[in-house]
Amino acid sequence: ISDAQKNSLKGAIVGVLGNHKDGRSRTDIAGQMGDDVLATIGVKRDELANKLRQPLGELVDDHKIHTVGEKRLMRYHVGPKK
């Protein structure tokens, strides 16, 4: 994944999470992204959930999103942890 794709995915992730105050899992986030967004970014839908791992981790490290729960129950929320 290129830096441009990663940055585009980060923007799309924050956009999806901004619309869902109750948070979303990684697969839910992938499901919420439109085909037009994926075509613009250049990522195929069947690869998307795996390609989201690195951008999600970087967004957490940058305190733009935070997680609640562990492993399969983990949900991502927009904004820093309170």
N, C-alpha and C positions, 0 to 999 in steps of 0.2 A: 504494500500500500504506500502510495507516495505521500509526501507532506501535504500537498494540496488536497488530496482525497481525505487525509486524516483531518485536516482543518475543516473541510466541508462537512464531514461526518460529525465533528464536534458541534458545529452550528446546528445541524439537524437534530442531534441528541438533545441539546438544550431547548430547542423549539418544541420537541415532543414532550419533554418533561415539564415545560412551562405550561402546557395545556392539561396536565394531569397532576393535580396537587397531592393525590394519594400515592404517587410514585409508580414506577413501572419496572418490570424485570428486563433483562437484556433481550430476551426473545420478544417481549411485548413492545419494546422500543423498536426493534427491527420490523415488527408487523405494522407499526404505525407510520413508517416512512413510505411515502408514495412512490410509485414507479417512475414518475417524472423526476423526482429528486434523485433516485438511484441512477437513472440514465444520465443526469447532469454530472453526478459524482463519478460515474463509471464503475459502479460496483454491482454485481449480480445479486439478486435477492437470495439465492441459495447460499451465497458466501457471506451475506451481511452479518448474521449473528456472530460469526467468528471474527469478522473484521472489526466489530465494535469493541472487542476486548481492550485493545490498546488505547483508543480514544477515550473510552470510559475511564480507564485507569488514570490517564493524564488529566482528565477533567476533575477527578476526585483529588488528585495531588495538587491541582491548581485551586481547589476549594470552590469550584464553580458548581459542582454537584456533590452530593453525599450519599452514603449507602445506609440502609437499615436492614438488619438481618444478616444471615450467613449462608454461603453456598447457594443451594437451590432456592432458598427462600429470600435471597437478597433482592432488594428493591432499590432503585436509584431515584433520588429526589433532587430537584433543582435547588441551587443555593448551598451555602456552607452549612455544616452541621451546627445546630444551636445548642 
